[in-house]
Amino acid sequence: MTQVSETLAQDRPPREGSLKPVIDAIPASAYENPTWKGMAYALRDAGLYLGLLVALVLVSNIWAVLGLEVVMALVVSGLFIVGHDSAHGALFHSKRLNSMVGRIAMLPSFHVFEGWILGHNRVHHAFTVRQGYDFVWHPTTPQEWREKGRLARLVHRFEWSWMGSGTYYLHQVWAKKMMVGKPPARWVKAIYRDRGVVWAFIGAMVAVFTLIGVLEGLSFAGIVWLDVRTVLLPFLGFTYVMGSFVHVHHVSPEIRWWPKAQWTKFKAQMEGTTVLRAPKGLNFFIHWIMVHVPHHVDMRVPMYNLEEAAEAIEEAFPGTVIDDKLRFRDFVRNTRACKLYDFDAGRWMTYREGRAAGEAIAA
């Protein structure tokens, strides 16, 4: 982050109140979502996904496969973002079309559509950066850290490192919040149905590529490698991309998390996330998901209009939004600086700082 934006982040006072004045600043054109445009993105990404699957069947060299997997991780993420927009009802006017396209688009990332709506729309968006409510990259306090056992600390150290963001997403979001456990009573039927669809899709993929391996006369090891590169690795690549993206959306020394009594919608959605400008060409895959403030201000803005909405918000509320370039080194910096959180002081801490704070309290 530049020195000017750092100064603004430190000097500006917390803002109070609702988001209505911010939503009013977004032009009507930012909400336009013609059906053809949403379908074009969905079909394009689906075509890329199918094409890469064919390439991964034909190519078995490990280095070539790894290169294809990088592209595949981005394509699966793009399809997921299409599904994410559909889950918000932003991609199409039709509720039915949003539901259908959203479910299909989320299958390559093995995501439960109704489970995502519950956890993401109803919890994460409703209580962004609120202590005890927002479960995505929710910080651990120094006191909680002191009470963790050795294994729990090791897991936390890895998952909160730049290398472990995919493991965090796989463990804390995908497994614990979507695929395992009984959902609230009114969501049970819908989530169980969509879980069944996801597991059936995974099973069908394994069956299809195993059959292809058998028909091609591959050895047992060759069939396993075919299943790994077409089914498992694209999913694991996606979890790393998405875990990293969500981290930089809501974890930074400049982003404050709030106790319930101090939390407001304005603080959460305007100051609790970021606008990060992706390098040229990357939005072809990730659909402007890094322009995240306007998405949190109003989920109805479709992905391809987020930049327009961001410009209007920043013009109406200058100096409020964290707006910077998307850089991998900043993600690494954030993971090193933001390990624990002191809600009383309103600041992120390293493990060493958290340990020192605990020793000072004990003394």
Secondary structure by P-SEA (a helix, b strand, c coil): ccaaaaaaaaccccccccaaaaaaacccccccccaaaaaaaaaaaaaaaaaaaaaaaacccaaaaaaaaaaaaaaaaaaaaaaaaaaaccccccaaaaaaaaaaaaccccccaaaaaaaccccccccccccccccccccccaaaaaaccaaaaaaaaaaaccccaaaaaaccccccccccccccccaaaaaaaaaaaaaaaaaaaaaaaaaaaaaacccaaaaaaaaaacccaaaaaaaaaaaaaaaaacccccbbbbccccccccccccccccccccccccccccccccccccccccccccccaaaaaaaaaaaacccccccccccaaaaaaaaaacccccccccccccaaaaaaaaaaaac
